[in-house]
């Protein structure tokens, strides 16, 4: 099943519990939490205390995306705070295999993230080690950007790789996904669709999630 994964980076933090409740009523089962350190990307967002507070407000799967340098130092803190899955950038990890094992031993799913310009073939020898792969479809650091079209071909390549290896790992995409391009994104092979502005900046986030789930369900039947 394709999951619509609202990104709280675009939510109203003054009313965060209400915002989460809205998308949950719309059928969202996973929330995306972007962690930025001002070094790996030019922005600052949240730390473990915020994740811990969100954990108390919802039972949804919390998907934490670490856009930080030295993820080994902090990954387990986010698992302890309540993260169900933690993804780290290939570009930030010196010993990716060890980082993924660290996350998994802490009790969470371990994901690998690739920036738009990083080819998917760098994962050829480690794909079996990851629990999921997140492909950035914008350059990380800010919300509200447009999807970079060539990333969809990366999705197709990764989809072929996982099928050739008989792997069930989800492909996640993050950046510039909205109702108009959602069908194409799903047909390319994505399973977890991160979307922020399209949901939380809409007049009715609950209805938007419901509508996007319907679009994704229809597109799943005709994947190419």
N, C-alpha and C positions, 0 to 999 in steps of 0.2 A: 504494500500500500504506500502511495506517495503521501508524504507528510508536509503540510504547510507549517513552517517554523517561524513564528513571529520573532523579530529581533527587538529587544527592549531598548536598544540604543535610540530608537525613534519614538519611544513612549514618553508620556508625561511623568517624570519622576516624582512630581509632587503628589500624583495620584496613582502610583505604580501598582498597588494591590488591585485597584479598580480596573486598571488597564489590562492586567493579567486575567482578571475574572472575565472580562469581556471576550478576549480571544479564546479563553477556555470554553465559554458558552458556545462560541462559534465552531468548536470542534478541534481546536489546536491541542496536540498532545505533547509537543516539544516546544520549549522556549530557548531562544538563542541569546547568549550573553557574551558580548564583545569586551574583552579585557585588553586595554591599550596602555603602554607604559611611557609614551612620549619619546622613546628612543628607537624602537623597531619601527614604529609608525609615528607620525607627527600629531599625536593626540593623546589625551589622558581620559580614562573612563573609570572603571570600578575595580574594587579589590575584593578579597574574601569576605569581609564583613557585609557587603551588599548582597553577595551571593547567599550568605547565611540568612539574611533577612528575607530574601525572596523565597528561600527554601521553607521558611516558616509560613509563608503566605500561600503556597501552592504545592500540590503533589505532582505537578507535571514534571516530565523529564527535563532537566536543566542541562543544556548543551553549551559548555563554556569554550570559547574560542580565544586562545592566548596569542595575542599579537604583541609579544614581548621578547626581549632578549633574555637569555639564560632561563628558559622555561623549566629546566630541571629544579631550579631553586624554589619555584612557586607552585608547580603543578599539583603536588599532593595537598597543599593548603586549600586549593579550590575543591578538591575531592572531599576533604574533611568538612568544608563549608556546605557541602550538599550537592556538588556537581555529579550528574550521572554519566556524562561524557566530557572529555577534555581533548581538544585538538591543539596541536603545536605545528608551527611552520617548519617545513623542510629547510627553509632558508635560515632559520635561527638555531638549528640543532647540529651540534658537532657529532653527536653519537645518537642518531635517531632511534636505532633499535633499543638502546638502553633507556631512552626517554619514554618510549611507548611502554616498555616493560614496567617502568617506574609508575606510570599512571595506572596500568592494569593491576599491579600489585596493591595499589592504594584502594582499588575497588571500583574503578570507573572504566567505561569504554575509552579506548585510546585512538585518536584520529590524527591523520596527517593533513596539513594544509599546503596547497601550492598557490603562489602568487600567479597572476595572469601570464607573465613571461616565462615561467618555469615549466618546461615540458613534462608531460606525464610519464615519459619513459624513464625518468630518474627513479620511479617507484618500482621498476621491473623486478628488482631483487628483494624488495621488502614488502610487497603488496600483501603477501600472506600474513605478515606480522601485524598489520593495521586492522582495526575494527571497522573503520570507515575512512573515506577520503573527502576532504572539503576542497573544492576548486573555487578560488576567488574569481568572480566575474567582473570585479572592479579592483583598482589598486587600493589596498587596505588603508584605513585610517579615518575615513569620513563616510557618513551615510548620504543617501540621496543622489548617488552617481548613476550614470547610464551603464547598462550591461555592455561589456566588450564582446562583440559578436564572435571573434575567433575562439573564445573559450568554449562555445558549444561544440566545436570540433574536438577540443580536448576532452569534453565529456564523452563524445562518441568513441574516441580512442580508448579512454579508460574503461568504458563499458565493454568494449571488445576484449580488453586485457583481462577483466574479471571473468568474463564468460569463458575465455580460453583456459583460464586457470581454475574454472569451476568454483569461483568464490562468491559468497553471498553478501559481501560488504556493501553497505549503502554508499551511494555517491551523493554528496551534499554540494549545493551551490549557494554562493552568497554574493549579492550585489546587483542591483538594478532590475530585479524581477518584479513584475506587476501583472495585472490581469491580461494585458494585451500580448505579452510574450510568454506567459506561463505555459501555454500548450506546447510551444516549440521547445521550451526548456525540458519539459517532462518527456516529450517524444525523443529528445536526444539521449535520455537515459538517467536523468536525475531522480533521486528518491526522496531526499530531504531538501525542501525549497525554503531557504531563508529569505524573509522579506520583512522590511522594516517600515519605510515611509509609506509604501502602498497600503499597509494595514493601519498603522497607528495615526497616519495623517489623513485617513479617510473619515467621512462623517460618521460612519458606523463600523468600527473595527470588527464587531461580532459578525455582522452581515458580510463584510468583506472576506473574512476567513472562510465563512460558509460558501460564498461564491467561488473563491479560489479552490477550495476543496472539490467542488463540483467540476470546475474546469479541468483540474488535474485528473480526476477520475475518468472523465471522458477522453482525455489525451492518452491515458495509460493504455487504452485498448488499441491504439494505433501508433505505437512507438516505432521509430525507424532507426 
